[in-house]
Amino acid sequence: MRFHHRMVQIHPFPNGNGRHARIAADILLEDVYGHPPIAWASGFDLQADNERRDAYIAALRAADGGDIGPLLAFVGAEEQ
């Protein structure tokens, strides 16, 4: 999650930073850690306005402030 957050925070593209960071995080999880990809959207469209997107954005903002807990909770992970 820290990798994902930093990728979004760096903001290398004018659009698509979240999508890029989610894909990169999933590749890292699978290739390096042998972990299945994260169900980021949980059946929702993270590009459209909905509660799941709002929770994702709020979790990223909390991580911006140094609190990674909400982002971990968003993906169903525990802080380590």
Buried (B, 14 or more C-beta within 10 A) or exposed (E): BEEBBEBBEEEEEEEEBBBBBBBBBBEBBEEEEEEEEBEBBEEBEBEEEEEBBEBBEEBBEBBEEEEBBBBBBBBEBEEE
